C-alpha cells in the first residue's frame, strides 16, 4: 500500500506496464513519477532504437513516445511497434504543433497525441481511458 494514497483511493493505472520514451531526463522523470503514483509499472529509455528493442523483447501495455528522438524518430518507432504481434497502445507527446504531424501519427496508428508541455493529469486520464477501452 502506498502511504501517500488514501486506502479507498483507486490507483488508475495499477499494474499497467508503461514504457516512457523521451530524450529529456527531466520530462522522463516527471512522467515516470506521475505514472508510478497511479500504480503503473514503468521503465524508460531515451532513444528510438532502445524503445523498439524493449517493445520487441517485452511489450508494455502502453508507450508514452516523444516525437523527436535520437537514433530513430518517434514516427519510425511508432511504425515499427504498431507492426508487433502484441501491439502496445501509444500516446505520442511532442512540442511540434503542426497538424500535419498529428495526422501522420494517426495514419501510423497512434492511439493518443498530446502537445508539450504535457499536463500530467491529462496524460494519466488519456492513458486510463485507452487502457479501459482496450480491456
N, CA, C and O atoms as a MOPAC input file, in Angstrom:
PM7 MOZYME 1SCF
protein

 N      0.84800 1    -1.18400 1     0.00000 1
 C      0.00000 1     0.00000 1     0.00000 1
 C      0.88400 1     1.23400 1     0.00000 1
 O      1.85600 1     1.31600 1     0.75100 1
 N      0.54600 1     2.17300 1    -0.83200 1
 C      1.27700 1     3.43400 1    -0.93200 1
 C      0.82400 1     4.34900 1     0.20100 1
 O     -0.35900 1     4.67900 1     0.27700 1
 N      1.73200 1     4.76800 1     1.08500 1
 C      1.32800 1     5.61600 1     2.20900 1
 C      0.83900 1     6.99300 1     1.76400 1
 O      0.23200 1     7.71900 1     2.55100 1
 N      1.09700 1     7.35400 1     0.51400 1
 C      0.69200 1     8.66800 1     0.02400 1
 C     -0.76800 1     8.69200 1    -0.45000 1
 O     -1.31900 1     9.76300 1    -0.70200 1
 N     -1.38700 1     7.52800 1    -0.57100 1
 C     -2.75500 1     7.48800 1    -1.07600 1
 C     -3.71400 1     7.06100 1     0.02200 1
 O     -3.34500 1     6.33800 1     0.94700 1
 N     -4.91600 1     7.50700 1    -0.09600 1
 C     -5.99500 1     7.12900 1     0.81500 1
 C     -6.31500 1     5.65100 1     0.56500 1
 O     -6.24200 1     5.19100 1    -0.57500 1
 N     -6.66400 1     4.91500 1     1.60200 1
 C     -6.97800 1     3.49300 1     1.45900 1
 C     -8.06900 1     3.23800 1     0.43100 1
 O     -8.03500 1     2.22700 1    -0.27000 1
 N     -9.03200 1     4.13900 1     0.33500 1
 C    -10.15900 1     3.94600 1    -0.57100 1
 C     -9.88800 1     4.48100 1    -1.97600 1
 O    -10.67600 1     4.25900 1    -2.89500 1
 N     -8.79200 1     5.17100 1    -2.12900 1
 C     -8.48900 1     5.75700 1    -3.43300 1
 C     -7.98900 1     4.67700 1    -4.38400 1
 O     -7.07900 1     3.91700 1    -4.05400 1
 N     -8.58500 1     4.62100 1    -5.54800 1
 C     -8.20500 1     3.62300 1    -6.52600 1
 C     -7.07100 1     4.15100 1    -7.39800 1
 O     -7.11600 1     5.28500 1    -7.87500 1
 N     -6.06200 1     3.32100 1    -7.59800 1
 C     -4.96700 1     3.69500 1    -8.47900 1
 C     -5.42300 1     3.48600 1    -9.92100 1
 O     -5.83500 1     2.38700 1   -10.29400 1
 N     -5.34900 1     4.53600 1   -10.72400 1
 C     -5.92600 1     4.48700 1   -12.06800 1
 C     -5.12700 1     3.65500 1   -13.06300 1
 O     -5.67500 1     3.21200 1   -14.07200 1
 N     -3.84500 1     3.43500 1   -12.79700 1
 C     -3.01700 1     2.67100 1   -13.74200 1
 C     -2.36400 1     1.47000 1   -13.05000 1
 O     -1.26600 1     1.05600 1   -13.42000 1
 N     -3.04400 1     0.92000 1   -12.05400 1
 C     -2.46700 1    -0.16100 1   -11.25100 1
 C     -2.02900 1    -1.34000 1   -12.11600 1
 O     -2.80600 1    -1.87600 1   -12.90600 1
 N     -0.75900 1    -1.73100 1   -11.94800 1
 C     -0.14300 1    -2.87900 1   -12.62500 1
 C     -0.03900 1    -2.72800 1   -14.13900 1
 O      0.27900 1    -3.69800 1   -14.82600 1
 N     -0.29100 1    -1.56700 1   -14.66300 1
 C     -0.14400 1    -1.32200 1   -16.10300 1
 C      1.34100 1    -1.12800 1   -16.40900 1
 O      2.01800 1    -0.33800 1   -15.75100 1
 N      1.84400 1    -1.85400 1   -17.41300 1
 C      3.24700 1    -1.71800 1   -17.80600 1
 C      3.37200 1    -0.59000 1   -18.82600 1
 O      2.77100 1    -0.63600 1   -19.89900 1
 N      4.16600 1     0.42800 1   -18.47100 1
 C      4.30800 1     1.61700 1   -19.32300 1
 C      5.78400 1     1.85900 1   -19.63700 1
 O      6.63500 1     1.84900 1   -18.74700 1
 N      6.06600 1     2.07500 1   -20.91100 1
 C      7.39700 1     2.47300 1   -21.36200 1
 C      7.35500 1     3.96000 1   -21.70200 1
 O      6.53700 1     4.39500 1   -22.51400 1
 N      8.23700 1     4.73600 1   -21.07800 1
 C      8.33100 1     6.16900 1   -21.33100 1
 C      9.56300 1     6.39500 1   -22.20200 1
 O     10.67400 1     6.03600 1   -21.81400 1
 N      9.36700 1     6.98900 1   -23.37700 1
 C     10.46500 1     7.20500 1   -24.31100 1
 C     10.61000 1     8.70500 1   -24.56100 1
 O      9.79500 1     9.31000 1   -25.25800 1
 N     11.65500 1     9.29400 1   -23.98600 1
 C     11.91600 1    10.72500 1   -24.15700 1
 C     13.38900 1    10.96000 1   -23.90300 1
 O     13.95600 1    10.38000 1   -22.97800 1
 N     14.02100 1    11.80300 1   -24.70900 1
 C     15.44500 1    12.05400 1   -24.54000 1
 C     15.74100 1    13.12100 1   -23.49200 1
 O     16.90800 1    13.36600 1   -23.18600 1
 N     14.71700 1    13.76000 1   -22.93500 1
 C     14.90000 1    14.76200 1   -21.89200 1
 C     14.71100 1    14.08700 1   -20.52800 1
 O     13.59900 1    13.67600 1   -20.19400 1
 N     15.79200 1    13.97000 1   -19.73300 1
 C     15.69200 1    13.27300 1   -18.44400 1
 C     14.66700 1    13.89300 1   -17.49700 1
 O     14.03400 1    13.17200 1   -16.72500 1
 N     14.49100 1    15.20600 1   -17.53900 1
 C     13.52200 1    15.85100 1   -16.65100 1
 C     12.08800 1    15.50100 1   -17.03200 1
 O     11.25100 1    15.26400 1   -16.16100 1
 N     11.80800 1    15.46800 1   -18.32500 1
 C     10.47000 1    15.07600 1   -18.79600 1
 C     10.20500 1    13.62600 1   -18.41800 1
 O      9.13700 1    13.29600 1   -17.90300 1
 N     11.18100 1    12.76400 1   -18.67500 1
 C     11.04400 1    11.33600 1   -18.32300 1
 C     10.75200 1    11.17100 1   -16.84700 1
 O      9.84800 1    10.42700 1   -16.46700 1
 N     11.51900 1    11.86700 1   -16.00900 1
 C     11.36200 1    11.73600 1   -14.56400 1
 C      9.98400 1    12.20800 1   -14.10100 1
 O      9.36400 1    11.57000 1   -13.25000 1
 N      9.50600 1    13.31500 1   -14.65500 1
 C      8.19100 1    13.84000 1   -14.25500 1
 C      7.07900 1    12.87500 1   -14.63800 1
 O      6.18900 1    12.59600 1   -13.83500 1
 N      7.12900 1    12.36400 1   -15.86500 1
 C      6.10300 1    11.41700 1   -16.31500 1
 C      6.20300 1    10.12300 1   -15.50700 1
 O      5.18700 1     9.57100 1   -15.08500 1
 N      7.41900 1     9.64600 1   -15.29600 1
 C      7.64300 1     8.42000 1   -14.53300 1
 C      7.05300 1     8.54400 1   -13.12700 1
 O      6.34800 1     7.64500 1   -12.66900 1
 N      7.33200 1     9.63000 1   -12.45700 1
 C      6.83600 1     9.85400 1   -11.09400 1
 C      5.30300 1     9.88200 1   -11.06700 1
 O      4.68300 1     9.25600 1   -10.20700 1
 N      4.69900 1    10.60400 1   -12.00800 1
 C      3.23500 1    10.72400 1   -12.04900 1
 C      2.57300 1     9.37400 1   -12.32200 1
 O      1.56200 1     9.04800 1   -11.70000 1
 N      3.12700 1     8.58800 1   -13.24100 1
 C      2.53400 1     7.28500 1   -13.56600 1
 C      2.71000 1     6.28600 1   -12.42400 1
 O      1.79500 1     5.51700 1   -12.12900 1
 N      3.86600 1     6.29200 1   -11.78600 1
 C      4.08000 1     5.39400 1   -10.64900 1
 C      3.12800 1     5.73100 1    -9.50000 1
 O      2.65200 1     4.83500 1    -8.80400 1
 N      2.85300 1     7.01400 1    -9.30500 1
 C      1.92300 1     7.42300 1    -8.24600 1
 C      0.51900 1     6.87400 1    -8.49600 1
 O     -0.28200 1     6.76000 1    -7.56800 1
 N      0.22400 1     6.53400 1    -9.75400 1
 C     -1.07300 1     5.94200 1   -10.10000 1
 C     -0.99800 1     4.41800 1   -10.20700 1
 O     -1.94400 1     3.77600 1   -10.66500 1
 N      0.12300 1     3.84600 1    -9.78400 1
 C      0.24100 1     2.39200 1    -9.73400 1
 C      0.88500 1     1.73700 1   -10.94200 1
 O      0.99000 1     0.51100 1   -10.98300 1
 N      1.32200 1     2.51800 1   -11.93300 1
 C      1.92200 1     1.94300 1   -13.13600 1
 C      3.29600 1     1.35100 1   -12.83600 1
 O      4.02300 1     1.83000 1   -11.96600 1
 N      3.62900 1     0.30900 1   -13.57300 1
 C      4.95900 1    -0.29300 1   -13.54300 1
 C      5.71100 1     0.30700 1   -14.72000 1
 O      5.41600 1    -0.01800 1   -15.87000 1
 N      6.67000 1     1.16900 1   -14.45500 1
 C      7.29000 1     1.93700 1   -15.53100 1
 C      8.72000 1     1.51200 1   -15.81200 1
 O      9.43000 1     1.00200 1   -14.94500 1
 N      9.11000 1     1.74100 1   -17.04700 1
 C     10.51300 1     1.71200 1   -17.43200 1
 C     10.67100 1     2.80000 1   -18.47900 1
 O      9.68400 1     3.27100 1   -19.04400 1
 N     11.90200 1     3.19900 1   -18.73800 1
 C     12.08700 1     4.30200 1   -19.67700 1
 C     13.39800 1     4.16300 1   -20.43000 1
 O     14.30800 1     3.43800 1   -20.02800 1
 N     13.45400 1     4.88600 1   -21.53400 1
 C     14.66900 1     4.95900 1   -22.32700 1
 C     14.68600 1     6.31300 1   -23.03700 1
 O     13.68700 1     7.03100 1   -23.05000 1
 N     15.83000 1     6.64700 1   -23.62500 1
 C     15.99600 1     7.97800 1   -24.19600 1
 C     16.20900 1     8.02100 1   -25.68600 1
 O     16.49100 1     9.08900 1   -26.23000 1
 N     16.08400 1     6.87700 1   -26.37800 1
 C     16.24300 1     6.91500 1   -27.83400 1
 C     15.33000 1     5.88900 1   -28.50100 1
 O     14.84300 1     4.95200 1   -27.86800 1
 N     15.11600 1     6.09500 1   -29.78700 1
 C     14.17000 1     5.27200 1   -30.54000 1
 C     14.57000 1     3.82400 1   -30.69400 1
 O     13.71700 1     2.93900 1   -30.62100 1
 N     15.85500 1     3.55900 1   -30.90600 1
 C     16.29400 1     2.17300 1   -31.07100 1
 C     16.05800 1     1.35700 1   -29.80300 1
 O     15.61800 1     0.20900 1   -29.86900 1
 N     16.35300 1     1.95300 1   -28.65000 1
 C     16.11400 1     1.26400 1   -27.37800 1
 C     14.63000 1     0.98000 1   -27.19300 1
 O     14.25100 1    -0.09000 1   -26.71700 1
 N     13.79500 1     1.93600 1   -27.57000 1
 C     12.34500 1     1.76100 1   -27.43500 1
 C     11.86500 1     0.55500 1   -28.23900 1
 O     11.07800 1    -0.25200 1   -27.74500 1
 N     12.33400 1     0.43800 1   -29.46500 1
 C     11.93000 1    -0.69000 1   -30.31500 1
 C     12.41000 1    -2.00800 1   -29.70500 1
 O     11.65900 1    -2.98200 1   -29.65800 1
 N     13.65800 1    -2.03700 1   -29.24000 1
 C     14.19500 1    -3.27300 1   -28.62600 1
 C     13.36000 1    -3.70000 1   -27.42000 1
 O     13.03300 1    -4.87700 1   -27.27400 1
 N     13.01600 1    -2.74400 1   -26.56000 1
 C     12.22500 1    -3.06200 1   -25.37100 1
 C     10.85100 1    -3.59000 1   -25.77500 1
 O     10.37300 1    -4.57600 1   -25.21200 1
 N     10.22000 1    -2.94500 1   -26.74000 1
 C      8.87800 1    -3.36300 1   -27.17500 1
 C      8.89600 1    -4.73500 1   -27.83500 1
 O      7.94000 1    -5.50000 1   -27.70700 1
 N      9.98000 1    -5.05000 1   -28.54300 1
 C     10.08900 1    -6.36700 1   -29.16600 1
 C     10.32700 1    -7.45700 1   -28.11900 1
 O      9.78000 1    -8.55400 1   -28.22900 1
 N     11.13700 1    -7.15800 1   -27.11300 1
 C     11.50200 1    -8.15700 1   -26.09800 1
 C     10.37300 1    -8.40100 1   -25.11000 1
 O     10.06600 1    -9.55100 1   -24.79500 1
 N      9.75700 1    -7.34800 1   -24.62100 1
 C      8.71600 1    -7.46600 1   -23.60700 1
 C      7.73500 1    -6.31200 1   -23.77400 1
 O      7.86200 1    -5.28900 1   -23.10100 1
 N      6.75800 1    -6.46800 1   -24.66500 1
 C      5.85300 1    -5.35900 1   -24.98500 1
 C      5.11400 1    -4.82300 1   -23.75700 1
 O      4.49600 1    -5.58500 1   -23.01400 1
 N      5.18300 1    -3.51600 1   -23.55500 1
 C      4.41300 1    -2.90800 1   -22.47300 1
 C      2.94500 1    -2.80300 1   -22.86900 1
 O      2.58900 1    -3.07600 1   -24.01500 1
 N      2.10100 1    -2.41200 1   -21.93300 1
 C      0.70000 1    -2.14500 1   -22.25300 1
 C      0.56000 1    -0.81600 1   -22.98900 1
 O     -0.30400 1    -0.64600 1   -23.84900 1
 N      1.43800 1     0.12300 1   -22.62500 1
 C      1.34200 1     1.49100 1   -23.12400 1
 C      2.73400 1     2.06900 1   -23.30800 1
 O      3.62900 1     1.83300 1   -22.49500 1
 N      2.91100 1     2.83500 1   -24.39400 1
 C      4.16100 1     3.56000 1   -24.63200 1
 C      3.83300 1     5.04700 1   -24.68500 1
 O      2.95600 1     5.47500 1   -25.43500 1
 N      4.55200 1     5.83500 1   -23.87400 1
 C      4.49100 1     7.29600 1   -23.95400 1
 C      5.70300 1     7.67600 1   -24.79600 1
 O      6.83900 1     7.50300 1   -24.35600 1
 N      5.47300 1     8.19100 1   -25.99900 1
 C      6.51500 1     8.31600 1   -27.01400 1
 C      6.71500 1     9.75900 1   -27.46700 1
 O      5.79700 1    10.38900 1   -27.99200 1
 N      7.92500 1    10.27300 1   -27.25900 1
 C      8.28500 1    11.58900 1   -27.76900 1
 C      8.46000 1    11.48600 1   -29.28800 1
 O      8.90000 1    10.45400 1   -29.79500 1
 N      8.11800 1    12.54900 1   -30.00600 1
 C      8.25900 1    12.53300 1   -31.46400 1
 C      9.71800 1    12.70300 1   -31.88300 1
 O     10.19300 1    12.00100 1   -32.77500 1
 N     10.42500 1    13.62600 1   -31.24800 1
 C     11.80200 1    13.94300 1   -31.62900 1
 C     12.77100 1    13.17200 1   -30.73100 1
 O     12.95900 1    13.51100 1   -29.56200 1
 N     13.38200 1    12.12900 1   -31.30000 1
 C     14.28400 1    11.26500 1   -30.53700 1
 C     15.58800 1    11.04800 1   -31.29100 1
 O     15.60900 1    11.09300 1   -32.52100 1
 N     16.68600 1    10.81100 1   -30.55700 1
 C     17.92100 1    10.42700 1   -31.23700 1
 C     17.83800 1     8.98500 1   -31.74300 1
 O     17.07900 1     8.17500 1   -31.21100 1
 N     18.60700 1     8.68200 1   -32.75000 1
 C     18.79300 1     7.35200 1   -33.34100 1
 C     17.62200 1     6.86000 1   -34.17800 1
 O     17.84800 1     6.21900 1   -35.20400 1
 N     16.38800 1     7.12800 1   -33.79000 1
 C     15.22600 1     6.72900 1   -34.58600 1
 C     14.07300 1     7.61600 1   -34.14100 1
 O     13.75800 1     7.67800 1   -32.95200 1
 N     13.44500 1     8.30100 1   -35.08400 1
 C     12.38300 1     9.25100 1   -34.72800 1
 C     11.17200 1     8.54100 1   -34.12600 1
 O     10.97800 1     7.34000 1   -34.31500 1
 N     10.37400 1     9.30100 1   -33.40500 1
 C      9.14800 1     8.76500 1   -32.83700 1
 C      8.24000 1     8.15200 1   -33.89800 1
 O      7.57600 1     7.14800 1   -33.64500 1
 N      8.21200 1     8.75300 1   -35.08100 1
 C      7.38200 1     8.20900 1   -36.16500 1
 C      7.86300 1     6.81500 1   -36.56900 1
 O      7.05400 1     5.90400 1   -36.74800 1
 N      9.18900 1     6.64800 1   -36.71400 1
 C      9.72600 1     5.34000 1   -37.09600 1
 C      9.51900 1     4.31000 1   -35.99200 1
 O      9.25900 1     3.14000 1   -36.27200 1
 N      9.63600 1     4.74400 1   -34.73500 1
 C      9.36600 1     3.84900 1   -33.60400 1
 C      7.89900 1     3.42700 1   -33.62400 1
 O      7.58200 1     2.24400 1   -33.50100 1
 N      7.01100 1     4.40300 1   -33.78000 1
 C      5.57200 1     4.12700 1   -33.82400 1
 C      5.25200 1     3.11700 1   -34.92200 1
 O      4.54300 1     2.13800 1   -34.68800 1
 N      5.77800 1     3.36100 1   -36.11500 1
 C      5.51700 1     2.47200 1   -37.24600 1
 C      5.99200 1     1.04900 1   -36.93500 1
 O      5.28800 1     0.08200 1   -37.22500 1
 N      7.16600 1     0.92500 1   -36.35400 1
 C      7.73400 1    -0.39700 1   -36.05900 1
 C      6.93500 1    -1.12600 1   -34.97600 1
 O      6.59700 1    -2.29700 1   -35.14600 1
 N      6.62800 1    -0.44600 1   -33.86400 1
 C      5.96500 1    -1.17000 1   -32.77000 1
 C      4.49700 1    -1.45400 1   -33.07700 1
 O      3.92200 1    -2.37500 1   -32.49800 1
 N      3.88800 1    -0.70100 1   -33.95700 1
 C      2.49600 1    -0.99400 1   -34.32900 1
 C      2.41100 1    -2.22700 1   -35.23600 1
 O      1.31600 1    -2.71900 1   -35.50800 1
 N      3.55200 1    -2.72500 1   -35.70200 1
 C      3.57600 1    -3.95200 1   -36.50700 1
 C      3.82600 1    -5.19500 1   -35.65900 1
 O      3.76600 1    -6.31300 1   -36.17100 1
 N      4.10400 1    -5.01500 1   -34.36800 1
 C      4.38200 1    -6.15200 1   -33.49100 1
 C      3.11100 1    -6.95200 1   -33.21800 1
 O      2.00000 1    -6.43200 1   -33.31500 1
 N      3.29600 1    -8.22100 1   -32.87600 1
 C      2.15800 1    -9.08700 1   -32.58800 1
 C      1.36500 1    -8.58000 1   -31.38100 1
 O      0.14100 1    -8.47300 1   -31.43800 1
 N      2.06500 1    -8.27100 1   -30.29600 1
 C      1.41900 1    -7.71700 1   -29.09500 1
 C      1.60300 1    -6.20400 1   -29.10300 1
 O      2.46700 1    -5.66600 1   -28.41000 1
 N      0.79500 1    -5.54100 1   -29.88300 1
 C      0.95200 1    -4.10800 1   -30.08700 1
 C      0.54000 1    -3.31600 1   -28.85500 1
 O     -0.60000 1    -3.41900 1   -28.40200 1
 N      1.47000 1    -2.51500 1   -28.30200 1
 C      1.08000 1    -1.66400 1   -27.18300 1
 C      0.27100 1    -0.46000 1   -27.66300 1
 O      0.33500 1    -0.07700 1   -28.83200 1
 N     -0.47400 1     0.11700 1   -26.75900 1
 C     -1.09400 1     1.41000 1   -27.02900 1
 C      0.02500 1     2.44400 1   -27.04700 1
 O      1.01600 1     2.29500 1   -26.33200 1
 N     -0.12400 1     3.49300 1   -27.85800 1
 C      0.92300 1     4.51100 1   -27.94600 1
 C      0.30800 1     5.89700 1   -27.85400 1
 O     -0.61100 1     6.23800 1   -28.59900 1
 N      0.83500 1     6.69600 1   -26.91600 1
 C      0.48000 1     8.11200 1   -26.82300 1
 C      1.73200 1     8.88400 1   -27.21200 1
 O      2.76800 1     8.76900 1   -26.55700 1
 N      1.63700 1     9.66800 1   -28.27500 1
 C      2.77400 1    10.47300 1   -28.72200 1
 C      2.69400 1    11.83900 1   -28.07100 1
 O      1.63200 1    12.45900 1   -28.02000 1
 N      3.83700 1    12.30100 1   -27.57100 1
 C      3.92900 1    13.63600 1   -26.99200 1
 C      4.95200 1    14.42400 1   -27.81100 1
 O      5.99900 1    13.89900 1   -28.19000 1
 N      4.63400 1    15.68500 1   -28.07700 1
 C      5.52300 1    16.48700 1   -28.90500 1
 C      5.32700 1    17.97700 1   -28.64900 1
 O      4.25600 1    18.42600 1   -28.24100 1
 N      6.39000 1    18.72000 1   -28.90100 1
 C      6.30300 1    20.18300 1   -28.83000 1
 C      5.92000 1    20.74700 1   -30.19800 1
 O      5.68100 1    21.94800 1   -30.33100 1
 N      5.86400 1    19.88700 1   -31.20900 1
 C      5.56500 1    20.33300 1   -32.56800 1
 C      4.05400 1    20.48900 1   -32.74000 1
 O      3.30900 1    19.51300 1   -32.65300 1
 N      3.61600 1    21.69900 1   -32.98000 1
 C      2.18100 1    21.97600 1   -33.05200 1
 C      1.56300 1    21.74500 1   -34.43000 1
 O      0.36100 1    21.93700 1   -34.61000 1
 N      2.37000 1    21.33800 1   -35.39300 1
 C      1.85400 1    21.15400 1   -36.74500 1
 C      0.79400 1    20.06900 1   -36.83800 1
 O      1.02000 1    18.93800 1   -36.40700 1
 N     -0.35800 1    20.40500 1   -37.39700 1
 C     -1.47000 1    19.45700 1   -37.56100 1
 C     -1.06000 1    18.28900 1   -38.47300 1
 O     -1.52000 1    17.16000 1   -38.30600 1
 N     -0.19500 1    18.59000 1   -39.42700 1
 C      0.27000 1    17.57900 1   -40.37300 1
 C      0.97200 1    16.42400 1   -39.65000 1
 O      0.80800 1    15.26500 1   -40.03100 1
 N      1.75700 1    16.73900 1   -38.60100 1
 C      2.44800 1    15.69400 1   -37.84700 1
 C      1.45500 1    14.80200 1   -37.10200 1
 O      1.62800 1    13.58500 1   -37.04100 1
 N      0.42300 1    15.41200 1   -36.54300 1
 C     -0.58900 1    14.61400 1   -35.83900 1
 C     -1.31400 1    13.70100 1   -36.82400 1
 O     -1.57000 1    12.53500 1   -36.52400 1
 N     -1.63900 1    14.22700 1   -37.98700 1
 C     -2.32200 1    13.40100 1   -38.99000 1
 C     -1.44900 1    12.23100 1   -39.42200 1
 O     -1.94300 1    11.11900 1   -39.61200 1
 N     -0.14800 1    12.48100 1   -39.57700 1
 C      0.76100 1    11.41300 1   -39.96700 1
 C      0.83000 1    10.34400 1   -38.86800 1
 O      0.79400 1     9.14700 1   -39.15300 1
 N      0.93100 1    10.79100 1   -37.61300 1
 C      0.95600 1     9.84900 1   -36.48300 1
 C     -0.32100 1     9.00500 1   -36.47300 1
 O     -0.27900 1     7.80800 1   -36.19000 1
 N     -1.44500 1     9.63300 1   -36.78000 1
 C     -2.72000 1     8.90000 1   -36.80500 1
 C     -2.72900 1     7.84900 1   -37.91300 1
 O     -3.27500 1     6.76200 1   -37.72500 1
 N     -2.13100 1     8.15800 1   -39.06600 1
 C     -2.08400 1     7.16000 1   -40.14100 1
 C     -1.20200 1     5.96900 1   -39.75300 1
 O     -1.38700 1     4.86300 1   -40.26200 1
 N     -0.24700 1     6.19900 1   -38.85400 1
 C      0.62300 1     5.11500 1   -38.39000 1
 C      0.01100 1     4.33300 1   -37.23500 1
 O      0.57300 1     3.32400 1   -36.80800 1
 N     -1.13900 1     4.78400 1   -36.71900 1
 C     -1.85500 1     4.02800 1   -35.70200 1
 C     -1.70500 1     4.53900 1   -34.28200 1
 O     -1.99300 1     3.80500 1   -33.33600 1
 N     -1.25900 1     5.78700 1   -34.10300 1
 C     -1.12400 1     6.32000 1   -32.74500 1
 C     -2.48800 1     6.31100 1   -32.06100 1
 O     -3.51300 1     6.54400 1   -32.70100 1
 N     -2.49100 1     6.04100 1   -30.75300 1
 C     -3.74100 1     5.95200 1   -30.00400 1
 C     -4.10300 1     7.26600 1   -29.31600 1
 O     -5.27400 1     7.52900 1   -29.04200 1
 N     -3.08900 1     8.08700 1   -29.04100 1
 C     -3.31300 1     9.38300 1   -28.41100 1
 C     -2.19700 1    10.33000 1   -28.80300 1
 O     -1.10300 1     9.89500 1   -29.16300 1
 N     -2.46900 1    11.62300 1   -28.73300 1
 C     -1.49800 1    12.63400 1   -29.17700 1
 C     -1.63800 1    13.83600 1   -28.25800 1
 O     -2.72500 1    14.40200 1   -28.13700 1
 N     -0.55000 1    14.23200 1   -27.61000 1
 C     -0.58000 1    15.34500 1   -26.65500 1
 C      0.57700 1    16.29500 1   -26.94400 1
 O      1.70700 1    15.87100 1   -27.18800 1
 N      0.26900 1    17.59000 1   -26.91200 1
 C      1.31300 1    18.60000 1   -27.10300 1
 C      2.03200 1    18.88400 1   -25.78900 1
 O      1.42300 1    18.88900 1   -24.72000 1
 N      3.34600 1    19.12000 1   -25.88900 1
 C      4.14300 1    19.56000 1   -24.74900 1
 C      3.93700 1    21.06400 1   -24.57800 1
 O      3.69700 1    21.74900 1   -25.57200 1
 N      4.01900 1    21.59800 1   -23.38300 1
 C      4.28500 1    20.86900 1   -22.14800 1
 C      3.08900 1    19.98700 1   -21.76800 1
 O      1.93600 1    20.41400 1   -21.83900 1
 N      3.38600 1    18.76500 1   -21.37000 1
 C      2.36700 1    17.76800 1   -21.06200 1
 C      1.75400 1    18.05600 1   -19.69600 1
 O      2.46000 1    18.16100 1   -18.69300 1
 N      0.43700 1    18.18100 1   -19.67600 1
 C     -0.27100 1    18.23100 1   -18.39200 1
 C     -0.40500 1    16.79300 1   -17.93000 1
 O     -1.10000 1    15.99300 1   -18.55600 1
 N      0.26400 1    16.46500 1   -16.83000 1
 C      0.33000 1    15.07400 1   -16.37600 1
 C     -1.04200 1    14.49100 1   -16.07900 1
 O     -1.28100 1    13.31400 1   -16.34900 1
 N     -1.93600 1    15.28400 1   -15.53500 1
 C     -3.29500 1    14.79900 1   -15.26600 1
 C     -3.98400 1    14.38500 1   -16.56500 1
 O     -4.67100 1    13.36500 1   -16.61300 1
 N     -3.79800 1    15.17300 1   -17.60000 1
 C     -4.40300 1    14.84700 1   -18.90600 1
 C     -3.81200 1    13.55500 1   -19.47400 1
 O     -4.52900 1    12.72000 1   -20.02500 1
 N     -2.50000 1    13.40900 1   -19.33100 1
 C     -1.83100 1    12.20200 1   -19.80900 1
 C     -2.34400 1    10.97000 1   -19.07300 1
 O     -2.63000 1     9.94800 1   -19.69700 1
 N     -2.46100 1    11.05900 1   -17.76100 1
 C     -2.94800 1     9.92500 1   -16.95600 1
 C     -4.39000 1     9.58400 1   -17.32800 1
 O     -4.73100 1     8.41000 1   -17.47600 1
 N     -5.22500 1    10.58900 1   -17.47700 1
 C     -6.62900 1    10.35100 1   -17.85000 1
 C     -6.71700 1     9.69700 1   -19.22600 1
 O     -7.49400 1     8.76300 1   -19.42500 1
 N     -5.91700 1    10.18900 1   -20.17800 1
 C     -5.91900 1     9.59600 1   -21.51800 1
 C     -5.45500 1     8.14100 1   -21.45100 1
 O     -6.06700 1     7.26700 1   -22.06700 1
 N     -4.38900 1     7.88000 1   -20.71500 1
 C     -3.87200 1     6.51600 1   -20.58500 1
 C     -4.92700 1     5.59900 1   -19.98100 1
 O     -5.14800 1     4.48900 1   -20.46500 1
 N     -5.56900 1     6.06600 1   -18.93300 1
 C     -6.60400 1     5.27200 1   -18.26500 1
 C     -7.74200 1     4.93800 1   -19.23700 1
 O     -8.18000 1     3.79000 1   -19.30200 1
 N     -8.21900 1     5.93100 1   -19.98800 1
 C     -9.32500 1     5.70300 1   -20.91900 1
 C     -8.92600 1     4.73700 1   -22.03500 1
 O     -9.71000 1     3.86400 1   -22.40600 1
 N     -7.72900 1     4.88600 1   -22.56400 1
 C     -7.25900 1     3.99000 1   -23.62600 1
 C     -7.16100 1     2.55400 1   -23.12100 1
 O     -7.58600 1     1.62000 1   -23.80100 1
 N     -6.60200 1     2.38500 1   -21.93400 1
 C     -6.45200 1     1.04100 1   -21.36200 1
 C     -7.80800 1     0.41800 1   -21.04500 1
 O     -8.00400 1    -0.77700 1   -21.26500 1
 N     -8.73300 1     1.20300 1   -20.53700 1
 C    -10.08700 1     0.68900 1   -20.23700 1
 C    -10.79200 1     0.28800 1   -21.52600 1
 O    -11.47100 1    -0.73800 1   -21.56900 1
 N    -10.63400 1     1.08700 1   -22.57100 1
 C    -11.28300 1     0.78200 1   -23.85700 1
 C    -10.73300 1    -0.51100 1   -24.45200 1
 O    -11.47300 1    -1.26500 1   -25.08400 1
 N     -9.44800 1    -0.77300 1   -24.25500 1
 C     -8.83200 1    -1.98700 1   -24.79200 1
 C     -9.26000 1    -3.21500 1   -23.99400 1
 O     -9.39700 1    -4.30100 1   -24.55600 1
 N     -9.47300 1    -3.05100 1   -22.67600 1
 C     -9.77500 1    -4.18100 1   -21.78200 1
 C    -11.14700 1    -4.74100 1   -21.97000 1
 O    -11.52600 1    -5.69000 1   -21.28400 1

